Amino acid sequence: QVQLVESGGGLMQPGGSLRLSCLASGFTSDYGAITWFRQVPGKEREGVSCISSSGSVTYYADSVKGRFTTSRDNAKKVVYLQMNSLMLEDTAVYYCATSQIPYCPGNWAKYRYNYRGQGTQVTVSL
């Protein structure tokens, strides 16, 4: 059974840091490029970052550039999202997604992926 499971969310004050993990399981081949999204109830989902299958290419939304970093450990089948300098507006449910393609699509932030996890809540609050 193909699964993406996110973890690492929680409550943090502004300026703090969190590291999210996305664990892939059940894929019979490379689990591909991974995109992180976030969503706030009532708002459209936002593409946060994408990392290619090899980890050599990454993309970020303007809203998180310089603060968030995505990386991956293919031996462990885990993709990370390191979030620093958290802001109130980073509050959302974060989830990871893939379509098992090795590269980030040109429209990675809007692409409809085949698989996604259930998400992990990140709350930034005073």
Salt bridges, closest charged atoms under 4 A:
GLU44 OE2 - LYS110 NZ 3.37
GLU46 OE1 - ARG38 NE 2.76
ASP62 OD1 - LYS65 NZ 3.17
ASP90 OD1 - ARG38 NH1 2.84
ASP90 OD2 - ARG67 NH1 2.71
